[in-house]
Amino acid sequence: MPDPIEKIVLDVIAEINEELQVDTLKHPDGDTKLFEALDSMAVLDFILGVEESLQREYGRYIQIANEKSMDPESTPFKTVESAVAFIRERVSDG
Amino acid sequence: MAKISFNDIGISAIVTTTGGRRVTIDEEAERFGYDERTLKRLKRSMGFESRYVVADPSVCTSDLCVASAEKIFEACELERSEIEALLLVTQTPDYRAPSTAIIMQDRLGLSTDTVAFDINLGCSGFINGLYTAYCMIRSGLKKILLCVGDVASRFAYEGDRNLTPLMGDAGSAILIEAKEGIESHFVLHSDGSGYEHLIIPDGGCRHPFTARSLEAVPDSDGVPRRRVDMYMNGPEIFNFTIKVVPKMFRELLEYAHAQKEEVDYFVLHQANRYILQNIAKRLEVDASKLPMGTVGKYGNQNSASIPGTINAFLHEPFSSARQKVVFAGFGIGLSWGAVLTEVDRIYAPPIEHYQAGKGDEHA
């Protein structure tokens, strides 16, 4: 059974990329560079998409945006793997 | 600590006038050369549909505010001599000096006994203006006209494809007076360490206007901008809103000993869809109680975005019944504030669009 958080992240990336059409996001894996492939509007789309999916999955609002979201150096969304790990942490924190 | 409560002071009327020209996002797409994909994303993701700007470049903030104020005089059977103070919150005054509010005192035919001055604030301007007006009522004045607004389309460079499509022009007039039984609780904050994140660098005394101020220089994303135009560091402003706005709501409700369930409407500065959705989700508030459509339909109206949202989307409930409301503004400065208050069947007509000459013989 696929990890639900990883599935959410991959589904949201696929949805965003329908419009963005970034080659590197067509078949993403853990190492795929996420943040650098998205513009600022797409980062917001990603955050909104993941938060909405988490709310559906877990029945509560879980905020994944923080002060580092938009910072290229410290963003937790640098790669797909780092994004999944960060979101998993946020879900555990409640 | 800027937490202040007032009793028996309230709002009696809110009128907003936008610029007279509607610009659609499809027109912007043609102007800025957006491809079809980008246009689709702007419509879907940001909700952009149109914005209203002044049709004639000679129309100023004061013209929009005077039109709004005249409508209050017409509708509320208010004598001009009753107004004891006129405050104008704007970042686009008619002149660098004198205060535009003083010129408006004459244009509106108010008494020379009127206190009149400008307040230089943007997105938090409605809250700070309201607070200043409430202080003046508490000090003994009877009726105050608070005007808020900007011709924001003027401070974005026409070639700036990031900022220009966001900007809307609007001017609101708000009548404030003694009102028995109305309680208001304010929380207000400022943090000048972030002043460079939203700034017009040239034209003040720190960096006076020179020929270089008019040179359009592309930034790291290739977006051209002059030093007399507004610069916004988007990621930093996003971080700021994420950091302070949700916290401010908790702080306000705690200070006012109020529960979110008691609040009928949350009217926030209409900056970006994410922060509005974030607040709605955190507070578990239905979208019908927290309007989000102003920026997509009218553009970012800066200090007029809260009254603009009321006139655009809430004129019926605000006109017909007593409502408990939270207003919250946040942005340039950096500055942020919120108020929990009540409005009781105020005069709040649907939003108006500016028509030259209407109630404005000086335009």
Interface residues (C-beta under 8 A of the other chain):
Chain A: E19 L20 Q21 S40 M41 L44 D45 I47 L48 E51 Q55 Y61 Q63 A65 N66 E67 S69 M70 D71
Chain B: R37 K40 R41 L42 R44 S45 M46 G234 P235 E236 F238 N239 I242 K243 N272 R273 Y274 Q277 N278 K281 R282 E284
